[in-house]
Amino acid sequence: MRPKSPTLTEHELELMKIVWELDKPTVRAVYEAFRRRRKIAYTSVMTMMNVLVDKGRLRKEKVERVNVYRPTQPRQKVLGSMVADFVRRVLDGSAKPLLVQLVEDERLSEADLDELRAMIQAQDEEKRP
């Protein structure tokens, strides 16, 4: 049996998004939220949550005879790590091909592009003496 990867699978990421949305959810709460998105078994949700505890992505604590779960890292940090890993593994460390693809596919709105321009300008101004 191969060791569990710290990288989140598609379903684990979907589950983590639910956990980030809810405040200290139980398996039941995550299951109910998952079911609104797609059909899934309660035991599958419970198993995934235990895997995420093993991976260090969730923390489990007993509160009044019920396990409640908390993410160990904020959403933005996890997503940032996933993007950085993708850029490193798939794009050999250069984010430019990703940005070019997003622009060519028209995945970025004018508002997104304006925000990126402002971020780049702010970063340039920070570098100036």
N, C-alpha and C positions, 0 to 999 in steps of 0.2 A: 504494500500500500504506500503510495507516494505521500509526502508530507503536505499538510494544508498550506496553500499559498496565502500570503498576507493580502494579495490583490483581491479586490471585491469582484465577484461575478455579477452578471447583469441582475439576477434575482436578489442577490445580497444588497446591491446598491439600491434597488427598488425598496427593499425592506428598510434599509438605513434611512432613506428619504422619509418614510413613514415615521420612524422613530424620532427623527429630527423635528418633524411636524408636531408630534404629540409630546405631552409632558409626562415623563416617567411612565411609559405604557406597560401594560401587561401583555402576555402572549395573546390573550383574547382581544384586546384593543387593536393590536397590530393585525391579527387575523381578520377582524371585522373591516378594518381599513383596506386591507389587501383584497378582500372579497368584493369590495365596491369597484376595484380595478379589473380583477380577473378571478376566475375560479381557481381555488387552491384549498388543499386540505389543512385542517388545524395542525395536524402532526407535522406537516411539511414546514409550516411557519415556526413551530416550536423547535424543530431540528435546525432550521437555518439560524434561529436566534442563538441556540447553543453553540453552533459553529462560529458565529460572530463573537460570542463570549470567548471561545477558545482562541480565536484570532486576535483577541485584544481590542476588538472594535466596539463591543458592548460590555457594560458592567451590570451584573445582576445582584440585586439585594432583596432580602425578604422583608416585606412590610405587611404586618397583620396577616400572616399565613399565605400571602400571595407574592410571587416574584415580580418585581418591577425592574425595568431595564433603562439604562442611560447610555448614550453614546460616550465613548472615552475621548473623542475629539470633536470639535465643531465641524459642521458641514463644510464650510469654506476651506478649512485646512485639509480635509480628506479629499475634496474635489481638486484642490490645488496640487496635492501630491499625485493624484491619478493623472492629471494633465501633464505634470512634469515627467512622470514615468512614461507616458505615451510619447512625449516629445523625445525623450532619451532613447527609448527602445525602437520606436517606429521611424522617427524622423532624424535619427542620428544626432540629437541634441539641438537641432535648429527648428525654432517655432515658425520660421518664415513660410515653409510649405503649408503649414496648417492655416495660417492667416490668408495666404493666397487662395487656398481652396475654399475657405469660408466666404471670401469676397467673390470669387468666381461663381460659386453656387448661390450667391445672393442670400446667404444665411445671416448677413449682418445688415440691419436696418440703417437708415441715415442717422438715427439717434445713436445707435451702437457705434458707428464710425465717428460721429462727433465726440462721443465719450472717449473713444480710443485716442483721437487727436488731442483732446484735452489732457489725458493721462500722459501721453508722450511729451507734450509741451511742458507739463509740470515736472516731469522727470528731467528734461533738458535744463530747466531753470534751476533745479536742485544741484545739478552738476557744475553750474557756472559759479565762479567765485564771487 
